[in-house]
Each structure stands twice: as C-alpha cells, then as structure tokens.
Amino acid sequence: MIWQCGSREIDLSREGGIMGILNVTPDSFSDGGEFNRVDSAVAHGLSMLDDGALIIDVGGESTRPGAADVPSDLETSRVLPVIEGIAAAKPDALISIDTSKSTVARKAIRAGAAIVNDVTGLRGDLDMAETVAEFGVGVVIMHMQGRPRTMQRAPEYRDVVAEVREFFEMQFSRAIAAGIPRTAIVFDPGIGFGKTLEHNLELLRNLESLTVQGRPLLLGVSRKSFIGKLIQSDEVEDRNWPTVALTAFGRENGVFLHRVHEVRSNLDALRMCEAILNAKGPDSK
C-alpha cells in the first residue's frame, strides 16, 4: 500500500488521505469561477493543506457532463501559476495536476506537481503514460465511458463492476509496459463519469472487488449530482454531508484516498472510521 509520487512515498497501510479539489476553471459544476484568480486559488490550496489535506489536486479544465474541451495553452496558463504559488509557499506540499494532456502534465510536473490525475485513464493522450514514466510521478488512472461532453447521454454496461475492473487490469498492463512502476499507480472508478445513478450505486456497493493488483483506490464523489438525486435536492451545498458519509463508507470498504471539496469534515470522518477499524480491543486509546 505504498504510493510512490516522485520522491515522496505515501504509506497507506493503515491511514488514508484526503485529496483537496482546487478547480481553477470558470465552469466546474460545484465551484466554477470561485478560484479564478491566482491569489485566491493559492490561498485556498494552502488553506486545504492547513486543514489536513494530503494532496492538492489542481485542475484547469472542467470535466463536468457536457463540458467543452479547453486548449492546452489555456489550461496551462490557468494551472501553472497556482502550482508554482503553492509550491513556493509550501515546498513540501504534495500537488497533483488534474489533466488528460501530456503537454500540460509535463509543465505542471516541472512546476512542482508530483501526481498526474488523468480522467481518461491514460487513453486521452497517447504520450501520457510515457510522460508519467519519464518523470517518475504518481498517477491516478480513472475509468470513464466516453468523453465529458457526451458521457452522460446514454451510458450502458453489461456489468459495470466487471467492466471497470477489466479496464483497470488492461490499463495496469499498459502502464507497466510504458515503464510506470506498479507502486506509482492508483485507480479511480470514476463515479459519475459515464454512469447512471444505478451504475454509481453498484460500484459503491462493490468497492472492495475493484481493487486490482493490490493498488489503492481513490474515490471521487464530492458534491456529485447523483447525491442530489438521492437526497432530492438541487442545492450543491446540501451534498456536503452526504459526501462525508460516503467518505466513511468508502474507508470502511477499503478506499484509502478521497477526493473532496470540503477537507476538514471529510478528514474527521476518515480518521474516526480508521480509529474504529484499527482498534485492537477495549483498551485501545
């Protein structure tokens, strides 16, 4: 359960971590436009680190359903100053770049990122696997059916759990063949990415069976629309506490990494769950 991210080793054998979401986009579904300015984005990233985030995930292109593609130069101009600002203020900060473009990933890594979070699972850019291998950074391989612009039109699976697992096995082999060490790989089932409500619930019911090659899972459910459907609310803010519940549920079912907007409440849930799971008996503190 070691995750190798450049020069950093993250030990997930007993304690999980929170990946704080930092969208520097005008159109993300939850916080689009909130952190458009470099100073406010850097400040929010540092605040999430102070709240206990293990990783700050910086993204310059919205991947909400229906989102249009963003040119690489525009995406780069959004993320680089933010990554540089966080790295300058906290040189030991663990930063992830949320991108599917190898050109953006390369510049972000040089600016201080140690993880590539690729929603296309190394399929969107044929040079991405080689880029990750070349720089020796960590990588999140996510499953998505289709592309953000079209992924929610009519997603279909014969068996969503089996197909996501098969995808992980296939992309694991591809990553290894490209020279990425197995310890650098983390998988994300892509909740809400080309999945219906029932697909999402089926994946959540079967999290433990999605573990492939002993590699950790990352769960990204924060404020997503399927939560709104279940609680019958259109207000994004109403999805925060259900997200906390899913963080605890995920940790109980073997998920050690959780990508969220609200760091402190989810970290508290994670640590509370771990205190119970790791307790050795009635005398445990």
C-alpha positions as CSV (number, residue, x, y, z in Angstrom):
1,M,0.0,0.0,0.0
2,I,2.9,2.4,-0.8
3,W,2.1,5.1,-3.3
4,Q,5.3,6.4,-4.9
5,C,4.8,10.0,-6.1
6,G,8.2,11.3,-7.3
7,S,10.5,11.5,-4.4
8,R,7.6,11.0,-1.9
9,E,6.4,7.7,-0.5
10,I,2.8,7.7,0.8
11,D,2.2,4.8,3.2
12,L,-1.5,3.9,3.1
13,S,-1.2,0.6,5.0
14,R,-3.2,2.0,8.0
15,E,-4.1,5.6,7.3
16,G,-5.8,7.1,4.3
17,G,-5.6,10.7,3.0
18,I,-7.7,13.5,1.6
19,M,-7.1,15.0,-1.9
20,G,-8.4,18.5,-1.8
21,I,-10.1,19.7,-5.0
22,L,-8.8,23.0,-6.4
23,N,-10.6,23.9,-9.6
24,V,-9.2,27.0,-11.4
25,T,-11.9,27.0,-14.0
26,P,-14.9,29.2,-14.8
27,D,-17.3,26.4,-15.4
28,S,-16.8,23.5,-12.9
29,F,-20.1,22.1,-11.7
30,S,-19.6,23.0,-8.0
31,D,-17.1,25.8,-7.6
32,G,-16.6,27.2,-11.2
33,G,-15.3,30.7,-11.1
34,E,-14.7,30.7,-7.3
35,F,-11.0,30.5,-7.6
36,N,-10.3,32.1,-10.9
37,R,-7.7,34.5,-9.6
38,V,-4.2,33.1,-8.8
39,D,-4.1,34.6,-5.3
40,S,-7.4,33.2,-4.2
41,A,-6.6,29.8,-5.7
42,V,-3.2,29.6,-4.0
43,A,-4.8,30.8,-0.7
44,H,-7.5,28.1,-0.9
45,G,-4.9,25.4,-1.7
46,L,-2.8,26.5,1.4
47,S,-6.0,26.6,3.5
48,M,-6.8,23.0,2.5
49,L,-3.3,21.9,3.4
50,D,-3.7,23.6,6.8
51,D,-7.0,21.7,7.2
52,G,-5.1,18.4,6.8
53,A,-5.3,17.6,3.0
54,L,-2.6,15.2,2.0
55,I,-2.7,16.3,-1.7
56,I,-4.0,19.4,-3.5
57,D,-5.4,18.5,-6.9
58,V,-5.2,21.4,-9.3
59,G,-7.4,21.3,-12.4
60,G,-7.7,23.8,-15.3
61,E,-10.3,22.1,-17.4
62,S,-13.8,21.3,-16.3
63,T,-14.8,17.6,-16.7
64,R,-18.5,18.1,-15.7
65,P,-21.0,16.4,-18.1
66,G,-21.3,18.4,-21.3
67,A,-18.1,20.4,-20.7
68,A,-16.2,21.5,-23.8
69,D,-12.5,20.8,-24.3
70,V,-10.0,23.5,-23.3
71,P,-6.9,24.2,-25.4
72,S,-3.7,23.1,-23.7
73,D,-2.2,26.6,-23.6
74,L,-5.2,28.0,-21.8
75,E,-5.3,25.1,-19.4
76,T,-1.6,25.6,-18.7
77,S,-2.0,29.3,-18.1
78,R,-4.6,28.5,-15.5
79,V,-2.8,25.9,-13.5
80,L,0.9,26.7,-13.6
81,P,0.8,30.0,-11.5
82,V,-1.3,28.2,-8.9
83,I,1.0,25.2,-8.7
84,E,4.1,27.5,-8.5
85,G,2.4,29.6,-5.9
86,I,1.6,26.6,-3.6
87,A,5.0,25.1,-4.1
88,A,6.7,28.3,-3.3
89,A,4.7,28.8,-0.1
90,K,5.0,25.2,1.0
91,P,7.8,23.4,-0.7
92,D,6.8,20.1,0.9
93,A,3.2,20.3,-0.4
94,L,2.1,17.3,-2.4
95,I,0.5,18.6,-5.6
96,S,-1.5,16.7,-8.2
97,I,-2.3,18.0,-11.7
98,D,-5.8,17.1,-12.9
99,T,-5.3,16.8,-16.7
100,S,-5.5,14.4,-19.6
101,K,-2.9,16.3,-21.7
102,S,0.7,15.3,-21.6
103,T,1.9,18.7,-22.5
104,V,0.1,20.2,-19.5
105,A,1.3,17.4,-17.3
106,R,5.0,18.0,-18.2
107,K,4.8,21.7,-17.4
108,A,2.9,21.1,-14.2
109,I,5.4,18.5,-13.0
110,R,8.3,20.9,-13.7
111,A,6.4,23.5,-11.7
112,G,6.1,21.2,-8.7
113,A,3.4,18.6,-9.3
114,A,4.2,15.0,-8.2
115,I,1.0,13.3,-9.3
116,V,-0.9,13.2,-12.6
117,N,-4.7,12.6,-12.2
118,D,-5.9,11.6,-15.6
119,V,-9.7,11.2,-16.0
120,T,-9.2,9.4,-19.3
121,G,-7.1,6.7,-17.6
122,L,-4.1,7.2,-19.9
123,R,-6.3,6.9,-23.0
124,G,-6.9,10.5,-23.9
125,D,-3.3,11.3,-24.8
126,L,-1.0,8.5,-26.1
127,D,2.0,10.3,-24.7
128,M,0.7,10.5,-21.1
129,A,1.9,7.1,-19.9
130,E,5.4,7.8,-21.2
131,T,5.3,11.2,-19.6
132,V,4.4,9.7,-16.2
133,A,7.2,7.1,-16.6
134,E,9.8,9.6,-17.7
135,F,9.2,11.9,-14.7
136,G,8.6,9.1,-12.1
137,V,5.5,10.7,-10.7
138,G,2.4,9.1,-9.2
139,V,-0.6,8.5,-11.4
140,V,-4.4,8.2,-10.9
141,I,-5.9,6.1,-13.6
142,M,-9.7,6.8,-13.7
143,H,-12.4,4.9,-15.6
144,M,-14.7,7.0,-17.8
145,Q,-17.1,5.8,-20.5
146,G,-17.0,8.3,-23.4
147,R,-15.8,11.9,-23.0
148,P,-17.1,14.7,-20.7
149,R,-19.1,16.3,-23.5
150,T,-21.1,13.1,-24.2
151,M,-20.5,10.7,-21.3
152,Q,-23.9,11.1,-19.6
153,R,-26.1,10.8,-22.7
154,A,-26.8,7.1,-22.6
155,P,-24.2,5.1,-20.6
156,E,-24.6,1.3,-20.9
157,Y,-22.8,-1.7,-19.3
158,R,-23.4,-5.4,-19.3
159,D,-21.8,-5.5,-15.9
160,V,-20.4,-2.1,-14.6
161,V,-18.3,-3.6,-11.8
162,A,-16.7,-6.2,-14.1
163,E,-16.1,-3.8,-16.9
164,V,-14.4,-1.2,-14.6
165,R,-12.3,-3.9,-13.1
166,E,-11.3,-5.2,-16.6
167,F,-10.4,-1.6,-17.6
168,F,-8.1,-1.3,-14.5
169,E,-6.4,-4.6,-15.4
170,M,-5.9,-3.5,-19.0
171,Q,-4.5,-0.1,-18.1
172,F,-2.3,-1.5,-15.4
173,S,-0.6,-3.7,-18.0
174,R,-0.3,-0.7,-20.4
175,A,1.2,1.4,-17.6
176,I,3.7,-1.2,-16.7
177,A,4.7,-1.7,-20.3
178,A,5.3,2.0,-20.6
179,G,7.7,1.9,-17.7
180,I,5.5,3.1,-14.8
181,P,6.3,1.3,-11.6
182,R,3.3,-0.5,-10.0
183,T,3.8,1.4,-6.8
184,A,3.1,4.7,-8.7
185,I,-0.4,3.6,-9.7
186,V,-3.7,4.4,-8.1
187,F,-7.2,3.6,-9.6
188,D,-10.4,5.6,-9.5
189,P,-13.7,4.0,-10.6
190,G,-14.9,7.3,-12.0
191,I,-18.2,7.7,-10.1
192,G,-20.4,9.9,-12.3
193,F,-18.2,9.7,-15.4
194,G,-20.4,7.9,-18.0
195,K,-22.5,6.1,-15.3
196,T,-26.2,6.3,-14.4
197,L,-27.3,6.5,-10.8
198,E,-27.7,2.8,-10.6
199,H,-24.2,2.3,-12.1
200,N,-22.8,4.6,-9.4
201,L,-24.5,2.7,-6.6
202,E,-23.5,-0.7,-7.9
203,L,-19.8,0.5,-8.0
204,L,-20.1,1.8,-4.4
205,R,-21.7,-1.5,-3.3
206,N,-18.7,-3.3,-4.7
207,L,-15.7,-1.1,-3.9
208,E,-13.7,-4.0,-2.4
209,S,-13.9,-6.0,-5.6
210,L,-12.5,-3.1,-7.6
211,T,-9.0,-3.5,-6.1
212,V,-6.6,-4.6,-8.9
213,Q,-3.0,-5.7,-8.5
214,G,-3.1,-4.7,-4.8
215,R,-3.1,-1.0,-5.8
216,P,-5.1,1.6,-3.8
217,L,-8.4,3.1,-4.8
218,L,-9.2,6.8,-4.9
219,L,-12.9,7.8,-4.6
220,G,-14.2,11.0,-6.0
221,V,-17.9,11.5,-5.1
222,S,-17.8,15.0,-3.6
223,R,-21.0,17.0,-4.3
224,K,-21.8,15.0,-7.4
225,S,-25.3,15.1,-8.9
226,F,-26.2,11.5,-8.0
227,I,-26.1,12.6,-4.4
228,G,-28.6,15.4,-5.2
229,K,-30.9,12.8,-6.8
230,L,-30.8,10.6,-3.8
231,I,-31.5,13.3,-1.3
232,Q,-33.9,15.1,-3.6
233,S,-32.1,18.5,-3.6
234,D,-30.8,20.7,-6.3
235,E,-28.6,22.7,-3.9
236,V,-24.9,21.8,-4.2
237,E,-24.3,22.7,-0.6
238,D,-26.8,20.1,0.5
239,R,-24.4,17.4,-0.9
240,N,-21.6,18.1,1.6
241,W,-22.7,15.9,4.5
242,P,-23.7,13.0,2.2
243,T,-20.2,13.3,0.8
244,V,-18.8,12.9,4.4
245,A,-21.0,9.8,4.9
246,L,-19.6,8.3,1.6
247,T,-16.0,9.0,2.8
248,A,-16.6,7.0,5.9
249,F,-18.4,4.3,3.9
250,G,-15.6,4.1,1.4
251,R,-12.9,3.9,4.0
252,E,-14.8,1.0,5.7
253,N,-14.8,-0.7,2.3
254,G,-11.1,-0.4,1.6
255,V,-10.8,3.0,0.0
256,F,-7.8,5.0,1.4
257,L,-7.8,8.1,-0.8
258,H,-10.8,10.5,-1.1
259,R,-11.0,13.5,-3.5
260,V,-13.3,16.1,-1.9
261,H,-14.1,19.8,-1.8
262,E,-14.5,20.1,2.0
263,V,-11.3,18.8,3.6
264,R,-11.8,19.1,7.4
265,S,-15.2,17.4,7.7
266,N,-14.1,14.5,5.4
267,L,-10.8,14.1,7.2
268,D,-12.6,13.9,10.5
269,A,-14.8,11.2,9.1
270,L,-11.9,9.3,7.7
271,R,-9.9,9.4,11.0
272,M,-13.0,8.4,13.0
273,C,-13.6,5.4,10.8
274,E,-9.9,4.4,11.0
275,A,-9.9,4.7,14.8
276,I,-12.6,2.0,14.8
277,L,-11.1,-0.2,12.1
278,N,-7.6,-0.1,13.7
279,A,-8.7,-0.6,17.3
280,K,-7.1,-3.6,18.8
281,G,-9.5,-4.1,21.7
282,P,-11.4,-2.5,24.6
283,D,-8.2,-0.9,26.0
284,S,-7.3,0.8,22.8
285,K,-6.9,4.6,23.0
